[in-house]
């Protein structure tokens, strides 16, 4: 990857905020996760990426966002929680 994971997260957050629909948010997230997997990143790195995305999304204050942005944030949180659950189930304990 030419971008660091921090830069990648920042760009993904920007896309999520500008998305015009919840379906667009899902597509951005699906594409991002598939890209991470295609680059053959360790599962732990994908898990950390997901957890950091959740942390960043949960830090947003709804009072500082427009209705569409807040809707996008909520959808992104749902998507990343689903991804986290799948990763947790797939990882050996």
Sine and cosine of phi, psi and omega as CSV:
sin_phi,cos_phi,sin_psi,cos_psi,sin_omega,cos_omega
0.00,0.00,0.66,-0.75,0.02,-1.00
-0.99,0.13,-0.42,0.91,0.04,-1.00
-1.00,-0.06,0.52,-0.85,0.15,-0.99
-0.96,0.28,0.29,-0.96,0.01,-1.00
-0.90,0.43,-0.53,0.85,0.05,-1.00
-0.91,0.42,-0.70,0.71,0.04,-1.00
-0.90,0.44,-0.63,0.77,0.01,-1.00
-0.89,0.46,-0.70,0.72,0.05,-1.00
-0.88,0.48,-0.69,0.72,-0.01,-1.00
-0.87,0.49,-0.70,0.71,0.02,-1.00
-0.91,0.41,-0.64,0.77,0.01,-1.00
-0.91,0.42,-0.67,0.75,0.04,-1.00
-0.87,0.49,-0.69,0.73,0.00,-1.00
-0.88,0.48,-0.68,0.73,0.03,-1.00
-0.90,0.44,-0.67,0.75,0.02,-1.00
-0.87,0.50,-0.70,0.71,-0.04,-1.00
-0.90,0.44,-0.55,0.84,-0.06,-1.00
-1.00,-0.04,-0.08,1.00,-0.04,-1.00
-0.87,0.48,0.56,-0.83,-0.04,-1.00
-1.00,-0.08,-0.12,0.99,0.01,-1.00
-0.42,-0.91,0.25,-0.97,0.04,-1.00
-0.93,0.36,-0.53,0.85,0.06,-1.00
-0.89,0.45,-0.61,0.79,0.03,-1.00
-0.91,0.42,-0.65,0.76,0.06,-1.00
-0.86,0.52,-0.74,0.67,0.01,-1.00
-0.86,0.50,-0.67,0.74,0.00,-1.00
-0.89,0.46,-0.70,0.72,0.02,-1.00
-0.86,0.50,-0.70,0.71,-0.03,-1.00
-0.93,0.38,-0.71,0.70,0.03,-1.00
-0.85,0.52,-0.69,0.72,0.01,-1.00
-0.89,0.46,-0.68,0.73,-0.01,-1.00
-0.89,0.45,-0.72,0.69,-0.03,-1.00
-0.92,0.39,-0.65,0.76,0.05,-1.00
-0.88,0.47,-0.63,0.78,0.02,-1.00
-0.89,0.46,-0.68,0.73,0.04,-1.00
-0.87,0.49,-0.69,0.73,-0.01,-1.00
-0.93,0.38,-0.60,0.80,0.01,-1.00
-0.92,0.40,-0.47,0.88,0.05,-1.00
-0.99,0.12,0.14,0.99,0.09,-1.00
0.83,0.56,0.64,0.77,0.04,-1.00
-0.96,0.29,0.55,-0.84,0.06,-1.00
-0.82,0.57,0.60,-0.80,0.01,-1.00
-0.83,0.56,-0.56,0.83,0.02,-1.00
-0.91,0.42,-0.57,0.82,0.01,-1.00
-0.93,0.36,-0.66,0.75,0.04,-1.00
-0.90,0.44,-0.65,0.76,0.04,-1.00
-0.88,0.47,-0.71,0.70,0.02,-1.00
-0.90,0.44,-0.64,0.77,0.05,-1.00
-0.85,0.53,-0.73,0.68,-0.01,-1.00
-0.88,0.47,-0.71,0.70,-0.01,-1.00
-0.90,0.43,-0.64,0.77,0.01,-1.00
-0.93,0.36,-0.60,0.80,0.07,-1.00
-0.88,0.47,-0.70,0.72,0.03,-1.00
-0.88,0.48,-0.70,0.72,0.02,-1.00
-0.85,0.52,-0.72,0.70,-0.02,-1.00
-0.92,0.40,-0.66,0.75,0.00,-1.00
-0.92,0.40,-0.61,0.79,-0.01,-1.00
-0.95,0.30,-0.30,0.95,-0.01,-1.00
-0.99,0.17,-0.23,0.97,0.00,-1.00
-0.94,0.35,0.63,-0.78,0.05,-1.00
-0.99,-0.13,0.84,-0.53,-0.04,-1.00
-0.88,0.48,-0.42,0.91,-0.02,-1.00
-0.94,0.33,-0.32,0.95,-0.03,-1.00
-0.99,-0.14,0.12,0.99,-0.09,-1.00
-0.81,-0.58,0.46,-0.89,0.10,-1.00
-0.96,0.27,0.26,-0.96,-0.06,-1.00
-0.85,0.53,-0.70,0.71,-0.01,-1.00
-0.91,0.41,-0.65,0.76,0.02,-1.00
-0.89,0.45,-0.69,0.72,-0.02,-1.00
-0.91,0.40,-0.62,0.78,0.07,-1.00
-0.88,0.48,-0.66,0.75,0.03,-1.00
-0.90,0.44,-0.67,0.74,0.02,-1.00
-0.88,0.48,-0.72,0.70,0.00,-1.00
-0.88,0.47,-0.68,0.74,0.01,-1.00
-0.90,0.43,-0.67,0.74,0.01,-1.00
-0.88,0.47,-0.65,0.76,0.03,-1.00
-0.88,0.47,-0.68,0.73,0.03,-1.00
-0.87,0.49,-0.74,0.67,-0.02,-1.00
-0.87,0.49,-0.73,0.68,-0.03,-1.00
-0.93,0.35,-0.51,0.86,0.09,-1.00
-0.92,0.40,-0.62,0.79,0.05,-1.00
-0.91,0.42,-0.68,0.73,0.02,-1.00
-0.88,0.47,-0.69,0.72,-0.01,-1.00
-0.87,0.49,-0.68,0.73,0.02,-1.00
-0.87,0.49,-0.70,0.72,0.02,-1.00
-0.89,0.46,-0.68,0.73,0.01,-1.00
-0.90,0.44,-0.65,0.76,0.01,-1.00
-0.90,0.44,-0.63,0.77,0.00,-1.00
-0.94,0.33,-0.54,0.84,-0.05,-1.00
-0.99,0.17,-0.39,0.92,-0.07,-1.00
-0.99,0.13,0.64,-0.77,0.05,-1.00
-0.94,0.34,0.67,-0.74,-0.02,-1.00
-0.97,-0.24,0.00,0.00,0.00,0.00
